[in-house]
Amino acid sequence: MSRTPSSHNAQHGEAQALFWLSMLRIEQQRYDDAESGFQRALATYRSLGDLAGEAQCLRGMGLCLQHQGHTDQAKVILLRALDLVAQPRPTILEGSIRSSLEALPASSSGG
């Protein structure tokens, strides 16, 4: 089954909306809701083959884990995100992920 351009655009738009809603949920300290939204958006981005979207969602999941004190798990997720987008010349998204990694404490007992 092939996707029509409008179907692809609709799915991409839905994934973007879920991503940004999940980022808002982190700010609201609604971490379970944020994680659920990131997971749904991640599945959509994967089905579309959108590596940047996948990396965005993984970064969001890493931030969510960081805010909950799960530093070690956050680092693993953020490194996965970085692997998806690493380029010879860094991109904005890669820079954002690297900044998130640098903001993590050195170690965690909550991970």
C-alpha positions as CSV (number, residue, x, y, z in Angstrom):
1,M,0.0,0.0,0.0
2,S,1.5,3.3,-1.0
3,R,0.9,6.6,0.7
4,T,-0.4,9.6,-1.0
5,P,1.4,12.9,-0.5
6,S,-1.6,14.2,1.5
7,S,-1.6,11.1,3.7
8,H,2.1,11.5,4.3
9,N,1.7,15.1,5.2
10,A,-1.2,14.4,7.5
11,Q,0.8,11.8,9.4
12,H,3.8,14.0,9.6
13,G,1.7,16.9,10.9
14,E,0.1,14.6,13.5
15,A,3.6,13.4,14.6
16,Q,4.8,17.0,14.9
17,A,1.8,18.0,17.0
18,L,2.3,15.0,19.3
19,F,6.0,15.9,19.7
20,W,5.3,19.6,20.6
21,L,2.4,18.6,22.9
22,S,4.8,16.1,24.6
23,M,7.4,18.9,25.1
24,L,4.7,21.0,26.7
25,R,3.8,18.0,29.0
26,I,7.4,18.0,30.2
27,E,7.1,21.6,31.2
28,Q,3.9,20.7,33.0
29,Q,5.7,17.9,34.8
30,R,3.3,15.4,33.2
31,Y,6.0,12.9,32.4
32,D,3.8,9.9,31.7
33,D,1.8,11.8,29.2
34,A,4.9,13.2,27.6
35,E,6.5,9.8,27.3
36,S,3.3,8.4,25.7
37,G,3.1,11.2,23.2
38,F,6.8,10.8,22.3
39,Q,6.3,7.1,21.8
40,R,3.3,7.6,19.5
41,A,5.1,10.3,17.5
42,L,8.3,8.1,17.3
43,A,6.3,5.3,15.8
44,T,4.8,7.6,13.2
45,Y,8.2,9.1,12.3
46,R,9.6,5.6,11.9
47,S,6.8,4.5,9.7
48,L,7.5,7.6,7.5
49,G,11.3,7.0,7.5
50,D,11.9,10.4,9.0
51,L,15.2,10.1,10.9
52,A,15.2,13.7,12.1
53,G,11.7,13.2,13.5
54,E,12.9,10.0,15.2
55,A,15.8,11.9,16.7
56,Q,13.6,14.7,17.9
57,C,11.4,12.2,19.7
58,L,14.3,10.4,21.2
59,R,15.7,13.7,22.4
60,G,12.3,14.5,24.0
61,M,12.3,11.1,25.7
62,G,15.8,11.7,27.0
63,L,14.8,15.1,28.4
64,C,11.7,13.5,30.0
65,L,13.9,10.9,31.7
66,Q,16.4,13.6,32.8
67,H,13.7,15.6,34.5
68,Q,12.7,12.5,36.4
69,G,16.3,11.9,37.6
70,H,17.0,8.9,35.3
71,T,20.2,10.2,34.0
72,D,21.8,7.0,32.8
73,Q,18.7,6.0,30.8
74,A,18.5,9.6,29.4
75,K,22.1,9.3,28.2
76,V,21.4,6.0,26.4
77,I,18.4,7.5,24.6
78,L,20.2,10.8,23.7
79,L,23.1,8.8,22.3
80,R,20.7,6.8,20.1
81,A,19.2,10.1,18.9
82,L,22.7,11.5,18.2
83,D,23.5,8.3,16.1
84,L,20.5,9.0,13.9
85,V,21.5,12.6,13.0
86,A,25.3,12.8,13.3
87,Q,26.7,14.4,10.1
88,P,30.2,15.4,9.0
89,R,29.1,19.0,9.6
90,P,26.8,19.3,12.7
91,T,23.2,20.2,12.2
92,I,21.0,22.3,14.5
93,L,19.3,19.1,15.7
94,E,22.6,17.4,16.4
95,G,23.7,20.5,18.3
96,S,20.5,20.4,20.4
97,I,21.1,16.7,21.3
98,R,24.7,17.3,22.2
99,S,23.6,20.2,24.5
100,S,21.1,17.9,26.2
101,L,23.8,15.3,26.7
102,E,26.2,18.0,28.2
103,A,23.5,19.1,30.6
104,L,23.2,15.6,32.1
105,P,24.8,15.1,35.6
106,A,27.9,12.9,35.6
107,S,26.1,9.8,37.0
108,S,22.7,8.8,38.4
109,S,21.4,6.4,40.9
110,G,17.9,6.8,39.6
111,G,18.7,5.2,36.2
